[in-house]
Amino acid sequence: MLTSNLGIFGPLKELGDTSINFDNIITVKAGKYFNINCNLQIIDDATAGPKAQVKEAVAVGLSYTFRK
């Protein structure tokens, strides 16, 4: 499953100073009990610096249902 979110913020006085936040999450079910999440976030903010910031993360989770 892919979840994507794009946020754009620009002040009304100076439209050239826009900030962009692009977040992507991919969730893969690997077997009956395991999930793998891959997250990629890109932030481009002129006030934070001239280069875009990139964050990557990988998570492995265990899911189990207790039954009576």
N, C-alpha and C positions, 0 to 999 in steps of 0.2 A: 504494500500500500504506500502511496506517495502522498505526502501532505506538503503543500507549498504555500508560503505567505510572503507577499511583497508589500512593504510599507514605504511610502514616499512622503516626506515632509518638506515643505518649502515655506519660508516666511513670506508674507505678502509684500514687504518692502523691497526685498532683494531676492528675486526668484533664482538667481544663479547659485545661491547657497543651499541647494537642496540636499537632504540627507536620505539615503536609501538603505533599507534593511531588508535583505532577501534571505529567507529561512526555508530550508528544505529538510524533510525528515522522510527516510525510507525505512519501512518496517517489513521484515521478512520473517515468516514463520519457518523455522528450521527444525523440522521434526514435530513430534507430538507435544513436547514440553518446553521447547526453547524458542525464543524470539530474539532477533538481532535488529538493532536500531542503528542507523547511520544518519548523522546530523551534519549538515553543512550550512553555515551562516556566513553571509557576506555583508559587511557594513561599509558604506562609503559615506563618510561625513567630512566635509571640508574643514570644519572647526577642529576635528581630532587630528588631522594631518593630511598630507597630499596623497597618500596611498590608501587603497582599500584594505580593510581588515578582514581576515578569513579565520573562521573557527571550525574545526572538524572534530567530531566525536563518534566513537563506536561503543555501543553498549550491548551486552548479552544478558538476557533475562530468562528466568525460569518461571513457568506458570503451571500451577497444579490446583485442582479442585478437590476439596475434602468432601466426601459423601458419607452419609449415615448408613 
